Amino acid sequence: MNTVIVGQGAIGLLCYHRFSQLKKDNGLISLLPSTKTSLTQYSFCEINGEAKNFPLTLANNQTLTCAQLIVVCVKSYQVADALKGIHHLIADDAIIIVTHNGLGTLEEISYLLKSSQSLFALLLTQGAKKIADYQIEHTGEGESNFGLVWGKPVAEKNRCLLELMTQSLHPVNFQENIKQAQWEKLAINCVINPLSALKNIDNGKINQQIYRETVRSIIKEVVNVGAKEGVELAEALLLSLVTKVAKRTKNNTSSMRADIINKRRTEIDYINGYIHRLGEKHQLATPMNTKLWLAVKVLEKRYLPQ
């Protein structure tokens, strides 16, 4: 499948690298950065390996028009703008994949999609760290999930897509009910991201006794809101998942903590902010998620232009 990767951040370059390392008969792989560049190579460092340079193929209008697969690897708040700029060039029968933290982007981009196109969500758990522009380090393996969130499934296309995803980002599981997996990941993000950012701690410290009641409150609110949205979540399972992820990534810096440290906008509006908005929609109180959402917004306001 001719593929365009949108976004030159850590995840964008990770996906570009994995896809471009496949056999040439898998189609043309190109990268569409958010800002113009004249670079012809990028640097990629495998886990415990040495950084190596690889050729970089940049996308243009022609490659976008011919692309059968568009993988959008940008922050949640950038998805709508990224698609607005290119949706008129995307083929009527193209597959679009979005991979980001949080929920709420589908509502923002559905009007840009054609009925003959299909939209998939990729819940990527592999770790990647941006060292400098077009220089990334692979920091962790992980099992990822993807599934259809909008449009009609096409059997042959889905088979090709699953094969491509499995070869490039293995292990990858196709989820018939991707919404369930999205909400489970959302619950984990609602805990680890804001707490690690506000307390300026590594992920593993979330498991300390001092945060236990806060974690329970966050999860309970997510479960209650999810139920109103038709998603059945088990509180005990979510608590277990949070504990496991925090332990497995104990020495890691969450993406939200990294954003705060580097004075960037966070994805809080699509994580705890999403729970807050749904709480208002269903007239459900979400005091802990609302508190965390507002606290992170206060931190952002200290350095973001108003």
Secondary structure, DSSP 8 states (H G I E B T S, - for coil): --EEEE--SHHHHHHHHHHHTS-GGG--EEEE-SS-----EEEEE-TTS-EEEEE--B--HHHHHH-SEEEE-S-GGGHHHHHHTTTTTS-TT-EEEE--SSS-HHHHHGGGS-TT-EEEEEE---EEEEEETTEEEEEE---EEEEEEES---HHHHHHHHHHHHHHH-SEEE-TTHHHHHHHHHHHHHHHHHHHHHHT--GGGGGSGGGHHHHHHHHHHHHHHHHHTT----HHHHHHHHHHHHHHTTT---HHHHHHHTT---SGGGTHHHHHHHHHHTT---HHHHHHHHHHHHHHHTTS--
